[in-house]
C-alpha cells in the first residue's frame, strides 16, 4: 500500500514540495541580503554587485523549481511549459501590465493622501539608472528577461501548482501571491506585488501555460524600468 501511494505521488507536486522549495528560496534570499550587507559596506551597492546578487537569486529560484519538480518526476507540461490551452489569453497578457501599473498608481495615490509614507512603493534603485553601454544591456537582460522567467517558473509553474492540491485553486492563488509579495521585501511593494501575483496567477490558471504570465511580467518590468529611468 505504501509503495502504491509512493508511486502515485510521483509526477505530482504537493505541499511538501512547496514547503521545501519555499525554504530553499528563503535561504537564497538570506544569502542575497547577507551579500548586500557584507559586500556593499557602508556605501551604496555598486551595479556589478547588484546584478551579480540578482542573477544569483533568480538563477537559484529557477534551479529550485526545476530541481524539486523534476526530482518528483513532474512533466515539463505540468509546470506550465507548454503553449496556452485557451485562445485569446495572450491579449489579456498584453493588457495585464497596464492594469497592474494602474493599480500601483492608485495605491500610491491613496497612501500619499493618507500620509502613510512608509507604505509608498520605493523608487527604482539609483544603481539601476547608472548603467551605460554593456551594463545597461545586462541590466535590461536581468530585469526584463531573467527575473520574469525565473519568478514565473518558481511562483506560478512550481509553487502555485504545488499548493493547489492542498488549498484548491483559489486558495493556492492567494497563498502563492502572498509569498510572491513577501519575498519582494519592501513594505511599500507588498500590496502592489500581491495584486500583480493574483493577475499573473489567473493568467497561468486560465491558460495552463507560463507563456501569458511570463509575457505580462516581462512587459510590466520593461515599462517600469523605462519610466523609472
C-alpha positions, 0 to 999 in steps of 0.5 A, a space after each residue: 500500500 505504501 509503495 502504491 501511494 509512493 508511486 502515485 505521488 510521483 509526477 505530482 507536486 504537493 505541499 511538501 514540495 512547496 514547503 521545501 522549495 519555499 525554504 530553499 528560496 528563503 535561504 537564497 534570499 538570506 544569502 542575497 541580503 547577507 551579500 548586500 550587507 557584507 559586500 556593499 559596506 557602508 556605501 551604496 551597492 555598486 551595479 556589478 554587485 547588484 546584478 551579480 546578487 540578482 542573477 544569483 537569486 533568480 538563477 537559484 529560484 529557477 534551479 529550485 523549481 526545476 530541481 524539486 519538480 523534476 526530482 518528483 518526476 513532474 512533466 515539463 507540461 505540468 509546470 506550465 511549459 507548454 503553449 496556452 490551452 485557451 485562445 485569446 489569453 495572450 491579449 489579456 497578457 498584453 493588457 495585464 501590465 497596464 492594469 497592474 501599473 494602474 493599480 500601483 498608481 492608485 495605491 500610491 495615490 491613496 497612501 500619499 493622501 493618507 500620509 502613510 509614507 512608509 507604505 509608498 512603493 520605493 523608487 527604482 534603485 539609483 544603481 539601476 539608472 547608472 548603467 551605460 553601454 554593456 551594463 545597461 544591456 545586462 541590466 535590461 537582460 536581468 530585469 526584463 528577461 531573467 527575473 520574469 522567467 525565473 519568478 514565473 517558473 518558481 511562483 506560478 509553474 512550481 509553487 502555485 501548482 504545488 499548493 493547489 492540491 492542498 488549498 484548491 485553486 483559489 486558495 493556492 492563488 492567494 497563498 502563492 501571491 502572498 509569498 510572491 509579495 513577501 519575498 519582494 521585501 519592501 513594505 511599500 511593494 507588498 500590496 502592489 506585488 500581491 495584486 500583480 501575483 493574483 493577475 499573473 496567477 489567473 493568467 497561468 490558471 486560465 491558460 495552463 501555460 507560463 507563456 501569458 504570465 511570463 509575457 505580462 511580467 516581462 512587459 510590466 518590468 520593461 515599462 517600469 524600468 523605462 519610466 523609472 529611468 
